[in-house]
Amino acid sequence: MTLADRLNKIIDEQGLTKRAFAKTLGVSENYIYQLTGSKEKLTTISETLAKLIALEFGYDAAWILNGEQAE
């Protein structure tokens, strides 16, 4: 599962639009589209952003970053 897949899963499970997801995180909608689009231009995010997503939405930061669950 790619980063785009994981982010899209979070967005879908939370019932959010990409715009609402971006606004919650304080990033641009364009940035989220670059991360989650079918032709992703960006394939990594910062550990800080992963932790923010984890805090806001209840997902594991390690899973968000690399698809692995923390032990």
Steps between C-alpha positions, in 0.01 A plus 500: 500500500645836398494821698226622264296187576541548875404868488201428277392227743511747790307761301236244397463345846462844657239602243698809403566683180862560410433869557374436856794265568746766385329773703506287816873445457578860404644408161393596151239303312746482210757330726245232594412448134870459418526235771177313422441538127516220248824649369654583836782747471596467865562165666615599848386723782682629804491314828342813650209488255456126559481565874246778447282269288535234771399747771206647308356177359621219726727309262848373576771740378733214401224345289433835333869547420595153383207262530635329811326476833699608805566224746 
